[in-house]
Amino acid sequence: MKPQDITAVKSSSSPSLWIFGYGSLVWKPDFRYKRSQVGYVQGYKRRFWHGDNFHRGNNELPGRVVTLIEDDDESTWGVAFEVTGSQVEESLKYLNVRETACGGYVTKMVDFFPEGEEEKKQPPVQALVYIATSDNALYLGPASPEMIGVQIAVCRGKTGHNLEYLLRLAKFMRSSCPHVEDHHLFSIEAAALTAVSYLLAAQ
């Protein structure tokens, strides 16, 4: 599905909207919503391949944050938030600054599968998701877990330390999705913590 402009979502006549978060939104949505649901989207994998020179880094030392990469064999777990009524425009206005203007993300509509609904044979719901693509100036692309971990260990932005972002995401996966083994996330977590221990020992 091609990226769609956020204004198209704003003009929708639907009384509610689901917004899927797979990065900082899972623990810090910062907008009002009716309810939230843990679940997943299919056909995407989560990767620390996007640069951040605002929230978790700066122009000299950009941080690493997650984006979604299309992969038919993968799925990504996170949280979807249902916003209704005036919450729809309020949340999109806020996220347009947080994710688009400052983060460099574009929007897509994807199928979201709430946890447990597959047993009930319920169809997925359409959810808005923010994705950073490779044609973005902030996009950094793949690197080894060790390289990404070191980068995360030393970067800080206006929202806080890049390491906090990584550790909070790993904590969410362990507490809310304990049955999911996110090798990419957990290998970077281990590399970042190793880097931090070396940095502390060198002081």
Secondary structure, 3 states (H helix, E strand, C coil): CCCECHHHHHCCCCCEEEEEECCHHHCCCCCCCCEEEEEEEEEEEEEEEEEECCCCCCCCCCEEEEEEEEEEEEEEEEEEEEEECHHHHHHHHHHHHHHHHCCCCEEEEEEEEECCCCCCCCCCEEEEEEECCCCCCCECCCCCHHHHHHHHHHCECCCCEHHHHHHHHHHHHHHHCCCCCCHHHHHHHHHHHHHHHHHHHHC
